[in-house]
Amino acid sequence: MICNDAETFAAALPPYRAICGLDLGTVTIGVAVSDGLRQVATPLETIKRKKFTLDVERLLEIVKKRDIAGIVLGLPLNMDGSEGPRVQSTRAFARNLEKLTGLPIAFWDERLSTVAAERALLEADTSRKRRDEVIDHVAAGYILQGMLDRLRHLGA
């Protein structure tokens, strides 16, 4: 079920179960997960993209292992808020994923999430090589934390 807003997503989620956030890139998918109380997002891993079926197979392994209740996809809007080709690609990924899982799927505006992740990694004095390895799942953590904060605001 694709949810077009946080309120619909919140209503579709069972209580006390984790959710996961994804930063979809053309080469990788950053994955972050929340705790069961949905307070804190934790960067988990970066999936190297191969083809949709293999990418989703790995994602669904994570979902099953961690008892994930919902999925948040970063929506790469342009800085002016308009939708470009990457947004269309993300929405297509969500539609294809929806066919393979009954979990609610939501979108979160990911503008500047990679910039924030990069800044945090620089402040932590992370080497360039290590930043390249973790940037995507750290960005997924920022995306997921945004949704978690919104859900908390909604009282969900």
TIBALO-964212 format. One record per residue: residue in three letters; x, y, z of N, C-alpha, C in turn. Coordinates in Angstrom, 3 decimals, padded with zeros to 6 digits. Each point is the difference from the previous one (the first is absolute). Example, Ala and Ser with C-alpha at 12.3 -4.5 7.8 and 13.67 -1.06 7.14 Angstrom:
# residues 2
+------+----------+----------+----------+----------+----------+----------+----------+----------+----------+
: rest :      n_u :      n_v :      n_w :     ca_u :     ca_v :     ca_w :      c_u :      c_v :      c_w :
+------+----------+----------+----------+----------+----------+----------+----------+----------+----------+
:  Ala :  013.190 : -005.690 :  007.800 : -000.890 :  001.190 :  000.000 :  000.900 :  001.200 :  000.000 :
:  Ser : -000.350 :  001.050 : -000.720 :  000.820 :  001.190 :  000.060 : -000.770 :  001.090 :  000.730 :
+------+----------+----------+----------+----------+----------+----------+----------+----------+----------+
END
This chain:
# residues 156
+------+----------+----------+----------+----------+----------+----------+----------+----------+----------+
: rest :      n_u :      n_v :      n_w :     ca_u :     ca_v :     ca_w :      c_u :      c_v :      c_w :
+------+----------+----------+----------+----------+----------+----------+----------+----------+----------+
:  Met :  000.847 : -001.177 :  000.000 : -000.847 :  001.177 :  000.000 :  000.896 :  001.244 :  000.000 :
:  Ile : -000.142 :  000.809 : -001.019 :  000.773 :  001.237 : -000.077 : -000.799 :  001.111 :  000.682 :
:  Cys :  000.636 :  000.638 :  000.971 : -000.630 :  001.073 :  000.763 :  000.535 :  001.338 : -000.509 :
:  Asn : -000.903 :  000.913 : -000.302 :  000.420 :  001.277 : -000.554 :  000.326 :  001.059 :  001.042 :
:  Asp : -000.228 : -000.314 :  001.281 :  000.369 :  000.950 :  001.047 :  000.305 : -000.748 :  001.298 :
:  Ala :  000.603 :  000.714 :  000.929 :  000.415 : -000.613 :  001.266 : -001.197 : -000.465 :  000.820 :
:  Glu : -001.116 :  000.700 : -000.094 : -001.193 : -000.372 :  000.761 : -000.530 : -001.361 : -000.440 :
:  Thr : -000.063 : -000.220 : -001.292 : -000.468 : -001.286 : -000.532 :  000.975 : -001.111 :  000.370 :
:  Phe :  001.290 :  000.311 : -000.098 :  001.044 : -000.965 :  000.367 : -000.139 : -000.376 :  001.475 :
:  Ala : -000.160 :  001.007 :  000.865 : -000.131 : -000.243 :  001.445 : -001.197 : -000.897 :  000.290 :
:  Ala : -001.111 :  000.251 : -000.679 : -001.216 : -000.786 :  000.229 :  000.172 : -001.451 : -000.440 :
:  Ala :  000.886 : -000.242 : -000.963 :  000.206 : -001.348 : -000.530 :  001.002 : -000.823 :  000.810 :
:  Leu :  000.727 :  000.663 :  000.907 :  001.045 : -000.697 :  000.755 : -000.532 : -000.631 :  001.278 :
:  Pro :  000.392 : -001.247 :  000.269 : -000.329 : -000.592 :  001.302 :  000.904 :  000.621 :  001.066 :
:  Pro : -000.413 :  000.009 :  001.243 :  000.842 :  000.600 :  001.048 :  001.223 : -000.863 :  000.322 :
:  Tyr :  001.012 :  000.656 :  000.526 :  001.191 : -000.664 :  000.564 :  000.736 : -000.911 : -000.972 :
:  Arg :  000.089 :  000.439 : -001.231 :  000.816 : -000.737 : -000.974 :  000.857 :  000.992 : -000.762 :
:  Ala :  001.166 : -000.436 : -000.368 :  000.961 :  000.857 : -000.694 : -000.453 :  000.303 : -001.421 :
:  Ile :  000.525 :  001.094 : -000.537 : -000.173 :  000.318 : -001.411 :  001.388 :  000.202 : -000.605 :
:  Cys :  000.072 : -000.033 : -001.310 :  001.298 :  000.170 : -000.641 : -000.061 :  001.142 : -000.994 :
:  Gly :  001.143 :  000.634 : -000.198 :  000.120 :  001.106 : -000.935 :  000.986 : -000.354 : -001.091 :
:  Leu : -000.286 :  000.457 : -001.214 :  000.865 : -000.298 : -001.145 :  000.411 :  001.284 : -000.710 :
:  Asp :  001.273 :  000.064 : -000.341 :  000.524 :  001.055 : -000.853 :  000.347 : -000.673 : -001.322 :
:  Leu : -000.885 :  000.147 : -000.995 :  000.179 : -000.675 : -001.289 :  000.932 :  000.798 : -000.887 :
:  Gly :  001.100 : -000.611 : -000.359 :  000.892 :  000.603 : -000.974 :  000.014 : -000.858 : -001.249 :
:  Thr :  000.696 :  000.441 : -001.017 :  000.062 : -000.787 : -001.225 :  000.976 : -001.169 :  000.154 :
:  Val :  000.973 :  000.135 :  000.917 :  001.025 : -001.024 :  000.191 : -000.203 : -000.772 :  001.306 :
:  Thr : -000.565 :  000.662 :  001.009 : -000.165 : -000.620 :  001.317 : -001.360 :  000.348 :  000.601 :
:  Ile : -000.364 : -000.760 :  001.032 : -001.178 :  000.291 :  000.816 :  000.480 :  000.051 :  001.447 :
:  Gly : -000.101 :  001.159 :  000.608 :  000.325 :  000.132 :  001.417 : -001.185 : -000.469 :  000.822 :
:  Val :  000.274 : -000.766 :  001.054 : -001.060 : -000.551 :  000.846 :  000.245 :  000.412 :  001.448 :
:  Ala : -001.057 :  000.495 :  000.640 :  000.038 :  000.313 :  001.428 : -001.233 : -000.624 :  000.639 :
:  Val :  000.085 : -000.295 :  001.292 : -001.137 : -000.586 :  000.712 : -000.235 :  000.766 :  001.299 :
:  Ser : -001.236 : -000.066 :  000.469 : -000.327 :  000.625 :  001.286 : -000.051 : -001.068 :  001.082 :
:  Asp : -000.094 :  000.461 :  001.221 : -000.275 : -000.901 :  001.117 : -001.507 : -000.269 :  000.010 :
:  Gly : -000.430 : -000.933 :  000.836 : -001.415 : -000.368 :  000.055 : -000.915 :  001.119 :  000.468 :
:  Leu :  000.523 :  000.926 :  000.795 : -000.807 :  001.129 :  000.465 : -000.015 :  001.145 : -001.014 :
:  Arg :  000.748 : -000.177 : -001.068 :  000.087 :  000.985 : -001.087 :  000.472 :  001.371 :  000.498 :
:  Gln :  001.084 : -000.034 :  000.769 :  000.589 :  001.233 :  000.506 :  001.265 :  000.394 : -000.743 :
:  Val :  000.833 : -001.013 : -000.314 :  001.338 :  000.269 : -000.534 :  000.248 : -000.799 : -001.277 :
:  Ala :  000.526 :  000.699 : -001.007 :  000.403 : -000.652 : -001.251 :  001.475 : -000.369 :  000.097 :
:  Thr :  000.321 : -001.213 : -000.414 :  001.382 : -000.471 :  000.012 :  000.394 : -000.448 : -001.408 :
:  Pro :  001.054 :  000.613 : -000.564 :  000.487 : -000.467 : -001.305 :  000.397 : -001.468 :  000.095 :
:  Leu : -000.374 : -000.791 : -001.002 :  000.243 : -001.437 :  000.077 :  001.006 : -000.484 : -001.040 :
:  Glu : -000.305 :  000.187 : -001.267 :  000.890 : -000.510 : -001.038 : -000.293 :  000.679 : -001.332 :
:  Thr :  000.904 : -000.213 : -000.930 : -000.182 :  000.477 : -001.362 : -000.052 : -001.213 : -000.919 :
:  Ile : -001.088 : -000.096 : -000.757 : -000.168 : -001.083 : -000.964 :  000.544 :  000.489 : -001.335 :
:  Lys :  000.933 : -000.756 : -000.570 :  000.493 :  000.313 : -001.346 : -001.062 : -000.450 : -000.996 :
:  Arg : -000.493 :  000.932 : -000.797 : -001.073 : -000.339 : -000.933 :  000.511 : -000.869 : -001.140 :
:  Lys : -000.802 : -001.027 : -000.307 :  000.294 : -000.883 : -001.118 : -001.179 :  000.064 : -000.956 :
:  Lys : -001.094 : -000.629 :  000.402 : -001.255 :  000.148 : -000.737 : -001.118 : -000.056 :  001.038 :
:  Phe : -001.166 :  000.484 : -000.382 : -001.084 :  000.175 :  000.961 : -000.267 : -001.245 :  000.835 :
:  Thr : -000.117 : -001.164 : -000.634 : -000.360 : -001.206 :  000.749 :  001.047 : -000.343 :  001.061 :
:  Leu :  001.276 :  000.149 : -000.331 :  001.066 : -000.293 :  000.978 :  000.041 :  001.053 :  001.102 :
:  Asp : -000.183 :  001.262 : -000.380 : -000.003 :  001.085 :  000.983 : -001.130 : -000.197 :  001.010 :
:  Val : -001.177 : -000.305 : -000.502 : -001.160 : -000.165 :  000.870 :  000.105 : -001.281 :  000.817 :
:  Glu :  000.615 : -001.022 : -000.557 :  000.208 : -001.245 :  000.750 :  000.793 :  000.302 :  001.281 :
:  Arg :  001.078 :  000.777 : -000.138 :  000.805 :  000.362 :  001.176 : -000.808 :  000.885 :  000.953 :
:  Leu : -000.726 :  000.946 : -000.553 : -000.810 :  000.895 :  000.824 : -001.049 : -000.785 :  000.791 :
:  Leu : -000.663 : -000.942 : -000.652 : -001.024 : -000.789 :  000.680 :  000.597 : -000.938 :  001.052 :
:  Glu :  001.252 : -000.421 : -000.185 :  000.699 : -000.772 :  001.044 :  000.134 :  000.857 :  001.258 :
:  Ile :  000.399 :  001.252 : -000.182 :  000.141 :  000.931 :  001.130 : -001.353 :  000.219 :  000.668 :
:  Val : -001.035 :  000.214 : -000.814 : -001.349 :  000.234 :  000.510 : -000.460 : -001.169 :  000.867 :
:  Lys :  000.228 : -001.208 : -000.492 : -000.430 : -001.187 :  000.748 :  000.814 : -000.182 :  001.278 :
:  Lys :  001.316 :  000.087 : -000.120 :  000.885 : -000.225 :  001.143 : -000.267 :  001.000 :  001.129 :
:  Arg : -000.303 :  001.240 : -000.364 : -000.172 :  001.060 :  001.003 : -001.462 :  000.298 :  000.321 :
:  Asp : -000.916 : -000.810 : -000.552 : -001.433 :  000.158 :  000.250 : -000.459 :  001.438 : -000.283 :
:  Ile :  000.327 :  000.475 : -001.184 : -000.308 :  001.365 : -000.418 : -001.491 :  000.131 : -000.319 :
:  Ala : -000.610 :  001.104 :  000.437 : -001.433 :  000.208 : -000.180 : -000.338 :  000.959 : -001.136 :
:  Gly :  000.974 :  000.758 : -000.481 : -000.264 :  000.961 : -001.066 :  001.307 :  000.485 : -000.611 :
:  Ile : -000.082 :  000.556 : -001.194 :  001.187 :  000.439 : -000.733 : -000.166 :  001.456 : -000.417 :
:  Val :  001.047 :  000.790 :  000.236 :  000.015 :  001.405 : -000.394 :  001.060 :  000.173 : -001.088 :
:  Leu : -000.416 :  000.523 : -001.144 :  000.920 :  000.252 : -001.103 :  000.304 :  001.487 : -000.068 :
:  Gly :  001.284 :  000.328 : -000.096 :  000.364 :  001.394 : -000.210 : -000.466 :  000.440 : -001.377 :
:  Leu : -000.681 :  001.138 : -000.058 : -000.496 :  000.533 : -001.270 :  000.913 :  001.145 : -000.444 :
:  Pro :  000.763 : -000.218 : -001.073 :  001.009 :  000.978 : -000.418 : -000.581 :  001.166 : -000.812 :
:  Leu : -000.771 :  000.845 :  000.687 : -000.576 :  001.170 : -000.658 :  001.100 :  000.976 : -000.400 :
:  Asn : -000.270 :  000.789 : -001.033 :  000.924 :  001.079 : -000.361 : -000.050 :  001.063 :  001.100 :
:  Met :  001.000 :  000.848 :  000.056 :  000.058 :  001.002 :  001.067 : -001.215 :  000.933 : -000.007 :
:  Asp : -000.621 :  000.189 : -001.156 : -001.191 :  000.856 : -000.069 : -001.287 : -000.774 :  000.319 :
:  Gly :  000.141 : -001.280 :  000.372 : -001.148 : -000.822 :  000.368 : -000.640 : -000.740 : -001.165 :
:  Ser :  000.488 :  000.236 : -001.206 : -000.562 : -000.684 : -001.165 :  000.531 : -001.431 : -000.083 :
:  Glu : -000.700 : -000.800 : -000.805 :  000.380 : -001.401 : -000.165 :  000.723 : -000.200 : -001.321 :
:  Gly :  001.135 : -000.674 :  000.055 :  000.767 : -000.309 : -001.196 :  000.028 : -001.492 : -000.257 :
:  Pro :  000.893 : -000.443 : -000.886 :  000.090 : -001.418 : -000.357 :  000.322 : -000.916 :  001.187 :
:  Arg :  000.807 :  000.471 :  000.956 :  000.343 : -000.850 :  001.155 : -001.221 : -000.255 :  000.877 :
:  Val : -000.896 :  000.976 :  000.099 : -001.233 : -000.208 :  000.767 : -000.860 : -001.052 : -000.702 :
:  Gln : -000.099 :  000.094 : -001.317 : -000.777 : -000.984 : -000.763 :  000.576 : -001.395 :  000.202 :
:  Ser :  001.322 : -000.114 :  000.017 :  000.667 : -001.284 :  000.216 : -000.304 : -000.536 :  001.402 :
:  Thr :  000.002 :  000.892 :  001.008 : -000.292 : -000.403 :  001.374 : -001.447 : -000.467 :  000.123 :
:  Arg : -000.906 :  000.716 : -000.619 : -001.415 : -000.401 :  000.048 : -000.207 : -001.346 : -000.707 :
:  Ala :  000.715 : -000.232 : -001.099 : -000.086 : -001.287 : -000.702 :  000.539 : -001.123 :  000.892 :
:  Phe :  001.108 :  000.257 :  000.699 :  000.559 : -000.987 :  000.933 : -001.059 : -000.343 :  001.054 :
:  Ala : -000.668 :  001.020 :  000.542 : -001.027 : -000.219 :  001.028 : -001.151 : -000.843 : -000.550 :
:  Arg : -000.449 :  000.299 : -001.210 : -001.101 : -000.779 : -000.598 :  000.406 : -001.462 : -000.188 :
:  Asn :  001.222 : -000.231 : -000.441 :  000.480 : -001.377 : -000.181 :  000.177 : -000.708 :  001.340 :
:  Leu :  000.502 :  000.727 :  001.004 :  000.173 : -000.566 :  001.338 : -001.349 : -000.332 :  000.626 :
:  Glu : -000.978 :  000.861 : -000.232 : -001.346 : -000.197 :  000.549 : -000.584 : -001.346 : -000.430 :
:  Lys :  000.331 : -000.443 : -001.208 : -000.501 : -001.274 : -000.520 :  000.598 : -001.194 :  000.739 :
:  Leu :  001.121 :  000.218 :  000.680 :  000.718 : -001.101 :  000.643 : -000.137 : -000.027 :  001.520 :
:  Thr : -000.592 :  001.032 :  000.565 : -000.151 :  000.048 :  001.454 : -001.314 :  000.685 :  000.363 :
:  Gly : -000.586 : -000.420 :  001.087 : -001.235 :  000.630 :  000.467 :  000.257 :  001.170 :  000.926 :
:  Leu :  001.275 :  000.341 :  000.184 :  000.343 :  001.078 :  000.930 : -000.372 :  001.372 : -000.548 :
:  Pro : -000.397 :  000.918 :  000.888 : -000.229 :  001.368 : -000.463 :  001.322 :  000.632 : -000.430 :
:  Ile : -000.052 :  000.776 : -001.067 :  001.172 :  000.678 : -000.552 : -000.315 :  001.489 : -000.049 :
:  Ala :  000.912 :  000.805 :  000.507 : -000.195 :  001.455 :  000.001 :  001.217 :  000.671 : -000.608 :
:  Phe : -000.174 :  001.271 : -000.335 :  001.098 :  000.795 : -000.541 :  000.353 :  001.108 :  000.981 :
:  Trp :  001.280 :  000.384 :  000.000 :  000.455 :  001.115 :  000.827 :  000.926 :  000.870 : -000.834 :
:  Asp : -000.231 :  001.282 :  000.025 :  000.817 :  000.954 : -000.742 :  001.450 : -000.144 :  000.446 :
:  Glu :  000.858 : -000.417 : -000.914 :  001.387 : -000.271 :  000.380 :  000.955 :  001.136 : -000.354 :
:  Arg : -000.533 :  001.146 : -000.431 :  000.885 :  001.107 : -000.349 :  000.956 :  000.283 :  001.149 :
:  Leu :  001.243 :  000.086 : -000.326 :  001.096 :  000.323 :  000.930 :  000.348 : -001.116 :  000.981 :
:  Ser : -000.641 : -001.177 : -000.094 :  000.358 : -001.081 :  000.933 :  001.437 : -000.456 : -000.225 :
:  Thr :  000.438 : -000.090 : -001.247 :  001.376 : -000.411 : -000.275 :  000.978 :  001.080 :  000.452 :
:  Val : -000.387 :  001.264 : -000.167 :  000.846 :  001.106 :  000.467 :  000.156 : -000.073 :  001.520 :
:  Ala : -001.110 : -000.234 :  000.706 :  000.053 : -000.114 :  001.457 :  000.846 : -001.195 :  000.432 :
:  Ala : -000.152 : -001.116 : -000.702 :  000.784 : -001.198 :  000.315 :  001.484 :  000.265 : -000.226 :
:  Glu :  000.316 :  000.630 : -001.110 :  001.394 :  000.325 : -000.319 :  000.602 :  000.905 :  001.080 :
:  Arg : -000.766 :  001.009 :  000.409 :  000.463 :  000.924 :  001.036 :  000.270 : -000.743 :  001.317 :
:  Ala : -000.924 : -000.886 :  000.377 :  000.169 : -000.762 :  001.242 :  001.245 : -000.883 : -000.064 :
:  Leu :  000.218 : -000.625 : -001.152 :  001.174 : -000.863 : -000.148 :  001.289 :  000.815 :  000.009 :
:  Leu : -000.017 :  001.186 : -000.586 :  001.179 :  000.874 :  000.034 :  000.291 :  000.454 :  001.430 :
:  Glu : -001.065 :  000.350 :  000.723 :  000.172 :  000.424 :  001.393 :  000.545 : -001.133 :  000.857 :
:  Ala : -000.321 : -001.235 : -000.373 :  000.511 : -001.165 :  000.730 :  001.395 : -000.391 : -000.480 :
:  Asp :  000.566 :  000.824 : -000.902 :  001.348 : -000.219 : -000.531 :  000.119 : -001.357 : -000.690 :
:  Thr : -001.036 : -000.369 : -000.743 : -000.019 : -001.260 : -000.733 :  000.835 :  000.134 : -001.271 :
:  Ser :  000.802 : -000.998 : -000.288 :  000.842 :  000.045 : -001.204 : -000.860 :  000.016 : -001.261 :
:  Arg :  000.561 :  000.506 : -001.081 : -000.736 :  000.063 : -001.264 : -000.458 : -001.393 : -000.424 :
:  Lys :  000.869 : -000.994 :  000.115 : -000.348 : -001.365 : -000.396 : -001.185 : -000.510 :  000.828 :
:  Arg :  000.067 :  000.211 :  001.312 : -001.077 : -000.462 :  000.882 : -001.297 :  000.772 : -000.271 :
:  Arg :  000.096 :  001.299 : -000.278 : -001.191 :  000.795 : -000.329 : -000.693 : -000.576 : -001.228 :
:  Asp :  000.794 : -000.346 : -001.022 : -000.568 : -000.583 : -001.217 : -000.722 : -001.313 :  000.294 :
:  Glu :  000.496 : -000.760 :  000.981 : -000.595 : -001.289 :  000.343 : -001.318 :  000.154 :  000.766 :
:  Val : -000.125 :  001.052 :  000.808 : -001.142 :  000.103 :  000.916 : -000.982 :  001.122 : -000.314 :
:  Ile :  000.340 :  000.893 : -000.924 : -000.831 :  001.186 : -000.228 : -001.457 : -000.343 : -000.298 :
:  Asp : -000.242 : -001.037 : -000.780 : -001.376 : -000.323 : -000.404 : -000.853 : -000.483 :  001.165 :
:  His :  000.540 : -000.857 :  000.845 : -000.838 : -000.438 :  001.112 : -000.071 :  001.037 :  001.114 :
:  Val :  000.976 :  000.889 :  000.098 : -000.121 :  001.118 :  000.939 : -001.089 :  000.960 : -000.511 :
:  Ala : -000.033 :  000.248 : -001.314 : -001.065 :  000.833 : -000.588 : -001.367 : -000.651 :  000.228 :
:  Ala : -000.078 : -001.328 : -000.120 : -001.254 : -000.715 :  000.270 : -000.427 :  000.229 :  001.449 :
:  Gly :  000.978 :  000.072 :  000.900 : -000.294 :  000.289 :  001.401 : -000.638 :  001.368 :  000.170 :
:  Tyr :  000.494 :  001.000 : -000.733 : -000.592 :  001.341 :  000.058 : -001.425 : -000.004 : -000.546 :
:  Ile : -000.211 : -000.721 : -001.090 : -001.343 : -000.109 : -000.588 : -000.952 : -000.635 :  001.006 :
:  Leu :  000.416 : -001.130 :  000.565 : -000.843 : -000.721 :  000.957 : -000.254 :  000.834 :  001.247 :
:  Gln :  001.021 :  000.685 :  000.506 : -000.184 :  000.805 :  001.213 : -001.010 :  001.117 : -000.242 :
:  Gly :  000.002 :  000.556 : -001.204 : -001.004 :  001.015 : -000.330 : -001.408 : -000.550 :  000.128 :
:  Met : -000.230 : -001.190 : -000.533 : -001.324 : -000.614 :  000.109 : -000.318 : -000.363 :  001.446 :
:  Leu :  000.972 : -000.517 :  000.727 : -000.240 : -000.348 :  001.408 : -000.419 :  001.236 :  000.797 :
:  Asp :  000.673 :  001.112 : -000.237 : -000.339 :  001.244 :  000.698 : -001.414 :  000.448 : -000.360 :
:  Arg : -000.364 : -000.146 : -001.267 : -001.353 :  000.369 : -000.446 : -001.040 : -000.910 :  000.646 :
:  Leu :  000.277 : -001.294 :  000.045 : -000.934 : -000.934 :  000.625 : -000.184 :  000.328 :  001.485 :
:  Arg :  001.089 :  000.340 :  000.657 : -000.077 :  000.354 :  001.420 : -000.860 :  001.257 :  000.182 :
:  His :  000.168 :  000.965 : -000.900 : -000.791 :  001.222 :  000.032 : -001.497 : -000.299 : -000.171 :
:  Leu : -000.282 : -001.012 : -000.823 : -001.391 : -000.399 : -000.234 : -000.554 : -000.841 :  001.150 :
:  Gly :  000.868 : -000.387 :  000.926 : -000.424 : -000.841 :  001.112 : -000.120 : -001.466 : -000.369 :
:  Ala :  000.669 : -000.368 : -001.111 : -000.066 : -001.391 : -000.478 :  001.120 : -000.828 :  000.570 :
+------+----------+----------+----------+----------+----------+----------+----------+----------+----------+
END
